[in-house]
Amino acid sequence: MSKDKSGSTTVRKAKPAKAFDDLDRTVEHIAPSTASDLSLSVEALPEQPRQRGARAPRVSAVGKTRSPRQGRVVAVQTEAPTPAAVPIHQIYFRDDQRKSLDEDFMPYNNSGQAGALLEFEAFERLMGEGGMGSAPRWGAVSWKFFAKTGLRGADLAGLIQADPGWDLYFCNPNPENEAIYINLWQQGVVVHPGFRELCQAVFEAAGLESQQLDAVMPSKAFSTCNYFVGSHAFWSSYLPFVRDLIDRAQATLPTAVRRVLDSSAGDPRDLHAGASYWPFIVERLLPAYLRGPGALLNVRKLTLSEPESRLNSHLRRLREMKDVAHRTRSQWLYSCWLHYRNLYLLQANGREWCVRYLPQLTPAKIVFW
């Protein structure tokens, strides 16, 4: 397993087919009706009743609506603007990063302004002094956007134009993580020392449900990059949600825990200029927001062709098995996925890696979130 410059965990490229021959044969005995033939995917399953907290259908009428639950944001669909009318800012921190900027984005110089929360603080400035508070829709991405997604600014605009009107567009440049981790918090365990324990301390201090740290989440919930294009309804509720959570946690956490969270221990390879733990927590908060204040927003996760092309057949099977297990709440299928996942990681990453990390990545209790 390796880490790219973003700090995201990436499974090594698949070994030659021969190296996985034994795994292929083993998979046939795990769950023949799921692992060997997943053509009956999520689309083939009956629609489940909408659970509490699930996203409501789009609101098509123009005007104001009242949330059935106090404190929830309700999206009101207005006329969708053309992509050219949606300003998308590209954040950079140093002059040498300008060569990576896309001419279809608006450059945002964050040098000398980067605080502990990195891009999140740039979002807040854009919303305030940057004048985006009155914009119906706007977005922000990092200077590494093309390297991580394979998309140019014009490509992103095209995706929005092809499917307009959503309150939030986001993506996940590392779809392999959707296949091998039960959630994005556990993905952080292998790249940020002590991540699980620190996240629980933050959640409990902020009054946020900590059960999600060990819960099985579907692939649509994975997002560890702050690549957002959103409506005013999204930005005006997401930014306060994150800021309030961080402020509550910092106000009540023990001094010793705050000291660790503020340290560079969460960036052991110095891939983020010695960043603290905070930005790695913030970038994983989107699912919690969408389950809470943003539950009624209309959200669209964009599929990225280039990252998707990296997935081998095993990763595709694993991702679909986990998604079907989550949707059907099948503990049996989840157990099949877990066994298959562990076999795959043993082949891909080796015994030493598995001995070190698998105990941390295997919760004793199955919880679907």
Contacts in CASP RR format, 6 or more apart in sequence:
PFRMAT RR
TARGET T0000
AUTHOR 0000-0000-0000
METHOD contacts of the structure
MODEL  1
MSKDKSGSTTVRKAKPAKAFDDLDRTVEHIAPSTASDLSLSVEALPEQPR
QRGARAPRVSAVGKTRSPRQGRVVAVQTEAPTPAAVPIHQIYFRDDQRKS
LDEDFMPYNNSGQAGALLEFEAFERLMGEGGMGSAPRWGAVSWKFFAKTG
LRGADLAGLIQADPGWDLYFCNPNPENEAIYINLWQQGVVVHPGFRELCQ
AVFEAAGLESQQLDAVMPSKAFSTCNYFVGSHAFWSSYLPFVRDLIDRAQ
ATLPTAVRRVLDSSAGDPRDLHAGASYWPFIVERLLPAYLRGPGALLNVR
KLTLSEPESRLNSHLRRLREMKDVAHRTRSQWLYSCWLHYRNLYLLQANG
REWCVRYLPQLTPAKIVFW
1 9 0 8 1.000
1 10 0 8 1.000
1 11 0 8 1.000
1 12 0 8 1.000
1 190 0 8 1.000
1 348 0 8 1.000
1 349 0 8 1.000
1 353 0 8 1.000
2 9 0 8 1.000
2 10 0 8 1.000
2 12 0 8 1.000
3 9 0 8 1.000
3 10 0 8 1.000
3 191 0 8 1.000
3 269 0 8 1.000
3 271 0 8 1.000
4 10 0 8 1.000
4 148 0 8 1.000
5 144 0 8 1.000
5 147 0 8 1.000
5 271 0 8 1.000
6 144 0 8 1.000
6 148 0 8 1.000
6 173 0 8 1.000
6 225 0 8 1.000
6 271 0 8 1.000
7 191 0 8 1.000
7 269 0 8 1.000
7 271 0 8 1.000
7 272 0 8 1.000
8 148 0 8 1.000
8 173 0 8 1.000
8 174 0 8 1.000
8 177 0 8 1.000
8 187 0 8 1.000
8 191 0 8 1.000
8 224 0 8 1.000
8 225 0 8 1.000
9 174 0 8 1.000
9 177 0 8 1.000
9 187 0 8 1.000
9 188 0 8 1.000
9 190 0 8 1.000
9 191 0 8 1.000
10 174 0 8 1.000
10 176 0 8 1.000
11 176 0 8 1.000
11 180 0 8 1.000
11 315 0 8 1.000
11 348 0 8 1.000
11 349 0 8 1.000
12 348 0 8 1.000
12 349 0 8 1.000
13 310 0 8 1.000
14 20 0 8 1.000
14 312 0 8 1.000
14 314 0 8 1.000
14 315 0 8 1.000
14 348 0 8 1.000
15 347 0 8 1.000
15 348 0 8 1.000
19 347 0 8 1.000
20 314 0 8 1.000
20 347 0 8 1.000
22 347 0 8 1.000
23 314 0 8 1.000
23 343 0 8 1.000
23 344 0 8 1.000
23 347 0 8 1.000
26 343 0 8 1.000
27 35 0 8 1.000
27 36 0 8 1.000
27 314 0 8 1.000
27 317 0 8 1.000
27 340 0 8 1.000
27 343 0 8 1.000
28 35 0 8 1.000
28 36 0 8 1.000
30 336 0 8 1.000
30 339 0 8 1.000
30 340 0 8 1.000
31 321 0 8 1.000
31 333 0 8 1.000
31 336 0 8 1.000
31 340 0 8 1.000
34 321 0 8 1.000
34 324 0 8 1.000
34 333 0 8 1.000
34 336 0 8 1.000
35 317 0 8 1.000
35 321 0 8 1.000
35 336 0 8 1.000
35 340 0 8 1.000
38 316 0 8 1.000
38 317 0 8 1.000
38 320 0 8 1.000
38 321 0 8 1.000
38 324 0 8 1.000
41 320 0 8 1.000
41 323 0 8 1.000
41 324 0 8 1.000
42 320 0 8 1.000
42 323 0 8 1.000
42 324 0 8 1.000
42 327 0 8 1.000
45 324 0 8 1.000
45 327 0 8 1.000
45 328 0 8 1.000
48 327 0 8 1.000
48 328 0 8 1.000
53 291 0 8 1.000
53 292 0 8 1.000
53 295 0 8 1.000
54 295 0 8 1.000
55 290 0 8 1.000
55 295 0 8 1.000
55 296 0 8 1.000
55 297 0 8 1.000
55 298 0 8 1.000
55 299 0 8 1.000
56 295 0 8 1.000
56 296 0 8 1.000
58 75 0 8 1.000
58 77 0 8 1.000
58 298 0 8 1.000
59 65 0 8 1.000
59 74 0 8 1.000
59 75 0 8 1.000
59 76 0 8 1.000
59 77 0 8 1.000
59 298 0 8 1.000
60 77 0 8 1.000
61 76 0 8 1.000
61 77 0 8 1.000
62 76 0 8 1.000
62 77 0 8 1.000
62 78 0 8 1.000
62 79 0 8 1.000
63 76 0 8 1.000
64 76 0 8 1.000
65 74 0 8 1.000
65 76 0 8 1.000
66 74 0 8 1.000
67 73 0 8 1.000
67 74 0 8 1.000
67 296 0 8 1.000
69 295 0 8 1.000
71 293 0 8 1.000
72 292 0 8 1.000
72 293 0 8 1.000
72 294 0 8 1.000
72 295 0 8 1.000
72 296 0 8 1.000
73 233 0 8 1.000
73 234 0 8 1.000
73 236 0 8 1.000
73 237 0 8 1.000
73 293 0 8 1.000
73 294 0 8 1.000
73 296 0 8 1.000
73 297 0 8 1.000
74 233 0 8 1.000
74 296 0 8 1.000
75 167 0 8 1.000
75 231 0 8 1.000
75 233 0 8 1.000
75 296 0 8 1.000
75 297 0 8 1.000
75 298 0 8 1.000
76 233 0 8 1.000
77 165 0 8 1.000
77 298 0 8 1.000
78 136 0 8 1.000
80 164 0 8 1.000
80 165 0 8 1.000
81 136 0 8 1.000
81 137 0 8 1.000
81 164 0 8 1.000
82 161 0 8 1.000
83 156 0 8 1.000
83 157 0 8 1.000
83 158 0 8 1.000
83 160 0 8 1.000
83 161 0 8 1.000
84 157 0 8 1.000
85 137 0 8 1.000
86 137 0 8 1.000
86 138 0 8 1.000
86 139 0 8 1.000
86 157 0 8 1.000
86 160 0 8 1.000
86 229 0 8 1.000
87 106 0 8 1.000
87 132 0 8 1.000
87 135 0 8 1.000
87 138 0 8 1.000
87 139 0 8 1.000
88 104 0 8 1.000
88 105 0 8 1.000
88 106 0 8 1.000
88 138 0 8 1.000
88 139 0 8 1.000
88 140 0 8 1.000
88 141 0 8 1.000
88 153 0 8 1.000
88 156 0 8 1.000
88 157 0 8 1.000
88 229 0 8 1.000
89 105 0 8 1.000
89 106 0 8 1.000
89 107 0 8 1.000
89 108 0 8 1.000
89 122 0 8 1.000
89 126 0 8 1.000
89 138 0 8 1.000
89 139 0 8 1.000
89 140 0 8 1.000
89 141 0 8 1.000
90 101 0 8 1.000
90 102 0 8 1.000
90 105 0 8 1.000
90 106 0 8 1.000
90 107 0 8 1.000
90 108 0 8 1.000
90 140 0 8 1.000
90 141 0 8 1.000
90 142 0 8 1.000
90 143 0 8 1.000
90 145 0 8 1.000
91 108 0 8 1.000
91 110 0 8 1.000
91 119 0 8 1.000
91 122 0 8 1.000
91 140 0 8 1.000
91 141 0 8 1.000
91 142 0 8 1.000
91 143 0 8 1.000
92 98 0 8 1.000
92 100 0 8 1.000
92 101 0 8 1.000
92 107 0 8 1.000
92 108 0 8 1.000
92 109 0 8 1.000
92 110 0 8 1.000
92 111 0 8 1.000
92 142 0 8 1.000
92 143 0 8 1.000
93 110 0 8 1.000
93 111 0 8 1.000
93 112 0 8 1.000
93 114 0 8 1.000
93 143 0 8 1.000
93 273 0 8 1.000
94 111 0 8 1.000
95 111 0 8 1.000
97 143 0 8 1.000
98 107 0 8 1.000
98 143 0 8 1.000
100 143 0 8 1.000
100 144 0 8 1.000
100 146 0 8 1.000
100 147 0 8 1.000
101 107 0 8 1.000
101 143 0 8 1.000
102 145 0 8 1.000
102 146 0 8 1.000
102 152 0 8 1.000
102 153 0 8 1.000
104 152 0 8 1.000
104 153 0 8 1.000
104 154 0 8 1.000
104 156 0 8 1.000
104 157 0 8 1.000
105 141 0 8 1.000
105 145 0 8 1.000
105 153 0 8 1.000
108 122 0 8 1.000
108 126 0 8 1.000
108 140 0 8 1.000
110 119 0 8 1.000
110 122 0 8 1.000
113 121 0 8 1.000
113 122 0 8 1.000
113 125 0 8 1.000
114 121 0 8 1.000
114 122 0 8 1.000
115 121 0 8 1.000
116 262 0 8 1.000
116 275 0 8 1.000
116 276 0 8 1.000
116 278 0 8 1.000
116 279 0 8 1.000
117 246 0 8 1.000
117 278 0 8 1.000
117 279 0 8 1.000
117 282 0 8 1.000
118 272 0 8 1.000
118 275 0 8 1.000
118 279 0 8 1.000
119 140 0 8 1.000
119 142 0 8 1.000
119 226 0 8 1.000
119 279 0 8 1.000
120 226 0 8 1.000
120 239 0 8 1.000
120 242 0 8 1.000
120 279 0 8 1.000
120 282 0 8 1.000
122 140 0 8 1.000
123 140 0 8 1.000
123 226 0 8 1.000
123 228 0 8 1.000
123 235 0 8 1.000
123 239 0 8 1.000
124 239 0 8 1.000
124 243 0 8 1.000
126 132 0 8 1.000
126 138 0 8 1.000
126 140 0 8 1.000
127 133 0 8 1.000
127 235 0 8 1.000
127 236 0 8 1.000
127 239 0 8 1.000
132 138 0 8 1.000
132 235 0 8 1.000
133 232 0 8 1.000
133 235 0 8 1.000
133 236 0 8 1.000
134 232 0 8 1.000
135 232 0 8 1.000
136 231 0 8 1.000
136 232 0 8 1.000
137 229 0 8 1.000
137 230 0 8 1.000
137 231 0 8 1.000
137 232 0 8 1.000
138 229 0 8 1.000
138 230 0 8 1.000
138 235 0 8 1.000
139 228 0 8 1.000
139 229 0 8 1.000
139 230 0 8 1.000
140 226 0 8 1.000
140 227 0 8 1.000
140 228 0 8 1.000
141 156 0 8 1.000
141 226 0 8 1.000
141 227 0 8 1.000
142 225 0 8 1.000
142 226 0 8 1.000
142 227 0 8 1.000
145 151 0 8 1.000
145 153 0 8 1.000
145 227 0 8 1.000
146 152 0 8 1.000
148 173 0 8 1.000
148 225 0 8 1.000
148 307 0 8 1.000
149 171 0 8 1.000
149 173 0 8 1.000
149 227 0 8 1.000
149 304 0 8 1.000
149 306 0 8 1.000
149 307 0 8 1.000
150 304 0 8 1.000
150 305 0 8 1.000
150 306 0 8 1.000
150 307 0 8 1.000
151 159 0 8 1.000
151 304 0 8 1.000
151 306 0 8 1.000
156 229 0 8 1.000
156 302 0 8 1.000
159 169 0 8 1.000
159 302 0 8 1.000
160 169 0 8 1.000
160 229 0 8 1.000
163 300 0 8 1.000
165 298 0 8 1.000
166 230 0 8 1.000
166 231 0 8 1.000
166 298 0 8 1.000
166 299 0 8 1.000
166 300 0 8 1.000
167 230 0 8 1.000
167 231 0 8 1.000
167 233 0 8 1.000
167 234 0 8 1.000
167 297 0 8 1.000
167 298 0 8 1.000
167 299 0 8 1.000
168 228 0 8 1.000
168 229 0 8 1.000
168 230 0 8 1.000
168 231 0 8 1.000
168 234 0 8 1.000
168 297 0 8 1.000
168 298 0 8 1.000
168 299 0 8 1.000
168 300 0 8 1.000
169 228 0 8 1.000
169 229 0 8 1.000
169 230 0 8 1.000
169 300 0 8 1.000
169 301 0 8 1.000
169 302 0 8 1.000
170 223 0 8 1.000
170 227 0 8 1.000
170 228 0 8 1.000
170 229 0 8 1.000
170 286 0 8 1.000
170 299 0 8 1.000
170 300 0 8 1.000
170 301 0 8 1.000
170 302 0 8 1.000
171 223 0 8 1.000
171 225 0 8 1.000
171 227 0 8 1.000
171 301 0 8 1.000
171 302 0 8 1.000
171 303 0 8 1.000
171 304 0 8 1.000
172 178 0 8 1.000
172 219 0 8 1.000
172 222 0 8 1.000
172 223 0 8 1.000
172 224 0 8 1.000
172 225 0 8 1.000
172 301 0 8 1.000
172 304 0 8 1.000
172 307 0 8 1.000
173 225 0 8 1.000
173 227 0 8 1.000
173 304 0 8 1.000
173 307 0 8 1.000
174 222 0 8 1.000
174 224 0 8 1.000
174 307 0 8 1.000
175 219 0 8 1.000
175 222 0 8 1.000
175 304 0 8 1.000
175 307 0 8 1.000
175 308 0 8 1.000
175 310 0 8 1.000
175 311 0 8 1.000
175 315 0 8 1.000
175 319 0 8 1.000
176 310 0 8 1.000
176 311 0 8 1.000
176 315 0 8 1.000
177 184 0 8 1.000
177 187 0 8 1.000
177 222 0 8 1.000
177 224 0 8 1.000
178 219 0 8 1.000
178 222 0 8 1.000
178 319 0 8 1.000
178 322 0 8 1.000
179 219 0 8 1.000
179 311 0 8 1.000
179 314 0 8 1.000
179 315 0 8 1.000
179 316 0 8 1.000
179 318 0 8 1.000
179 319 0 8 1.000
179 322 0 8 1.000
179 341 0 8 1.000
180 315 0 8 1.000
180 318 0 8 1.000
180 341 0 8 1.000
180 344 0 8 1.000
180 345 0 8 1.000
181 187 0 8 1.000
181 361 0 8 1.000
182 214 0 8 1.000
182 215 0 8 1.000
182 216 0 8 1.000
182 217 0 8 1.000
182 322 0 8 1.000
182 361 0 8 1.000
182 363 0 8 1.000
183 212 0 8 1.000
183 213 0 8 1.000
183 214 0 8 1.000
183 215 0 8 1.000
183 216 0 8 1.000
183 217 0 8 1.000
183 221 0 8 1.000
183 222 0 8 1.000
183 369 0 8 1.000
184 217 0 8 1.000
184 221 0 8 1.000
184 222 0 8 1.000
184 223 0 8 1.000
184 224 0 8 1.000
184 284 0 8 1.000
184 287 0 8 1.000
185 195 0 8 1.000
185 196 0 8 1.000
185 199 0 8 1.000
185 212 0 8 1.000
185 213 0 8 1.000
185 284 0 8 1.000
186 196 0 8 1.000
186 213 0 8 1.000
186 214 0 8 1.000
186 360 0 8 1.000
186 361 0 8 1.000
187 224 0 8 1.000
188 195 0 8 1.000
188 280 0 8 1.000
188 284 0 8 1.000
189 195 0 8 1.000
189 196 0 8 1.000
189 357 0 8 1.000
189 360 0 8 1.000
189 361 0 8 1.000
190 357 0 8 1.000
190 361 0 8 1.000
192 266 0 8 1.000
192 267 0 8 1.000
192 268 0 8 1.000
192 277 0 8 1.000
192 280 0 8 1.000
193 265 0 8 1.000
193 266 0 8 1.000
193 268 0 8 1.000
195 266 0 8 1.000
195 277 0 8 1.000
195 280 0 8 1.000
196 213 0 8 1.000
196 360 0 8 1.000
198 257 0 8 1.000
198 260 0 8 1.000
198 261 0 8 1.000
198 277 0 8 1.000
198 281 0 8 1.000
199 210 0 8 1.000
199 213 0 8 1.000
199 281 0 8 1.000
200 210 0 8 1.000
200 213 0 8 1.000
201 253 0 8 1.000
201 257 0 8 1.000
202 208 0 8 1.000
202 245 0 8 1.000
202 249 0 8 1.000
202 253 0 8 1.000
202 261 0 8 1.000
202 281 0 8 1.000
203 209 0 8 1.000
203 210 0 8 1.000
203 213 0 8 1.000
203 249 0 8 1.000
204 210 0 8 1.000
205 248 0 8 1.000
205 249 0 8 1.000
205 251 0 8 1.000
205 252 0 8 1.000
205 253 0 8 1.000
206 245 0 8 1.000
206 246 0 8 1.000
206 248 0 8 1.000
206 249 0 8 1.000
206 252 0 8 1.000
207 248 0 8 1.000
208 245 0 8 1.000
208 288 0 8 1.000
209 288 0 8 1.000
211 367 0 8 1.000
211 369 0 8 1.000
212 287 0 8 1.000
212 288 0 8 1.000
212 369 0 8 1.000
214 363 0 8 1.000
214 365 0 8 1.000
214 367 0 8 1.000
215 367 0 8 1.000
215 368 0 8 1.000
215 369 0 8 1.000
216 322 0 8 1.000
216 325 0 8 1.000
216 326 0 8 1.000
216 334 0 8 1.000
216 366 0 8 1.000
216 367 0 8 1.000
216 368 0 8 1.000
216 369 0 8 1.000
217 287 0 8 1.000
217 326 0 8 1.000
217 369 0 8 1.000
218 322 0 8 1.000
218 323 0 8 1.000
218 326 0 8 1.000
218 327 0 8 1.000
219 319 0 8 1.000
219 322 0 8 1.000
219 323 0 8 1.000
220 301 0 8 1.000
221 287 0 8 1.000
221 290 0 8 1.000
221 369 0 8 1.000
223 283 0 8 1.000
223 284 0 8 1.000
223 286 0 8 1.000
223 287 0 8 1.000
223 301 0 8 1.000
224 283 0 8 1.000
224 284 0 8 1.000
225 283 0 8 1.000
226 282 0 8 1.000
226 283 0 8 1.000
228 234 0 8 1.000
231 297 0 8 1.000
233 297 0 8 1.000
234 294 0 8 1.000
234 297 0 8 1.000
237 289 0 8 1.000
237 293 0 8 1.000
237 294 0 8 1.000
238 286 0 8 1.000
238 289 0 8 1.000
238 293 0 8 1.000
238 294 0 8 1.000
241 285 0 8 1.000
241 289 0 8 1.000
241 293 0 8 1.000
241 294 0 8 1.000
242 282 0 8 1.000
242 285 0 8 1.000
242 289 0 8 1.000
245 285 0 8 1.000
246 278 0 8 1.000
246 282 0 8 1.000
250 258 0 8 1.000
253 261 0 8 1.000
260 277 0 8 1.000
261 276 0 8 1.000
261 277 0 8 1.000
261 278 0 8 1.000
262 276 0 8 1.000
262 277 0 8 1.000
262 278 0 8 1.000
263 276 0 8 1.000
263 277 0 8 1.000
264 270 0 8 1.000
264 274 0 8 1.000
264 275 0 8 1.000
264 276 0 8 1.000
265 277 0 8 1.000
266 275 0 8 1.000
266 276 0 8 1.000
266 277 0 8 1.000
266 280 0 8 1.000
267 273 0 8 1.000
267 274 0 8 1.000
267 275 0 8 1.000
267 276 0 8 1.000
272 279 0 8 1.000
290 297 0 8 1.000
290 299 0 8 1.000
291 369 0 8 1.000
311 319 0 8 1.000
314 340 0 8 1.000
314 344 0 8 1.000
315 344 0 8 1.000
317 340 0 8 1.000
318 337 0 8 1.000
318 340 0 8 1.000
318 341 0 8 1.000
318 344 0 8 1.000
321 333 0 8 1.000
321 336 0 8 1.000
321 337 0 8 1.000
321 340 0 8 1.000
322 334 0 8 1.000
322 337 0 8 1.000
324 330 0 8 1.000
324 333 0 8 1.000
325 331 0 8 1.000
325 333 0 8 1.000
325 334 0 8 1.000
325 336 0 8 1.000
325 337 0 8 1.000
326 334 0 8 1.000
326 368 0 8 1.000
329 368 0 8 1.000
331 366 0 8 1.000
334 366 0 8 1.000
335 366 0 8 1.000
338 362 0 8 1.000
342 354 0 8 1.000
342 358 0 8 1.000
342 362 0 8 1.000
345 353 0 8 1.000
345 354 0 8 1.000
345 358 0 8 1.000
346 354 0 8 1.000
END
